[in-house]
């Protein structure tokens, strides 16, 4: 019995060493990474970024940074990042979280069909309602807010609209874009 146990342990060790030799830089897929907290210094402004970036997390950076600056701090956007879902020049707010949505469904690695999205800065209320989670009243509020306050600069700006809280935002954020 002890010989079998020792044999299993040795075999497991050999297999682990073999995998380390084959691919020593084995990484966890981006969509499975836990949010990583990266603090570069105690002074500065906190910005959190998640979604289709290489290193999601919270960053302490200078005041008046843009989305491009935050994405760069996060190691850049992934190949799946939808560049229509953010404005690189958008100035970000301190202590805020930002999401970079993907072009394709991250849960379906074989997908070759992009996610169908609506443009919250251009589409009418009827088109916006094609997204699950955007009701008639929310679509009307989105258009009214856009008309009264100007274009949405980040996906998170939709949370300023009456009727959209965290739950609705999390449900729709992968299905909206800011520009064509």
QUICORDA-V596119 format. One line per field, one symbol per residue. phi: phi as a letter, one per 40 degrees, with the letter a starting at -180 (. if undefined). burial: + if it has 24 or more other ideal C-beta (glycine too) atoms within 12 Angstrom, else -. A space follows every 10 residues. Layout:
phi=???
burial=???
This chain:
phi=.ccccccccc cccccccccc ccacbdbcdd cbcccbcbbc acbhbcbbba gcbcbcibbb bccfcbdccc ccccggcccc cccccabdcc ccccfbbbbb cccbcccbcc cbbcccbbcc cbccdccccc cchbcdcccc ccccccccbg cccbcccccc cdhbbdccdc cbccbbbbac
burial=---------- ---------- ---------+ +------+-- ----++++++ +++++++++- +---++++++ +-++--++-+ ++++++++-+ -++--+++++ ++++-+---- ----+-++++ +-+-+--+-- +-++---++- +++-++---- -+++++++++ +--+---++- -++++++++-
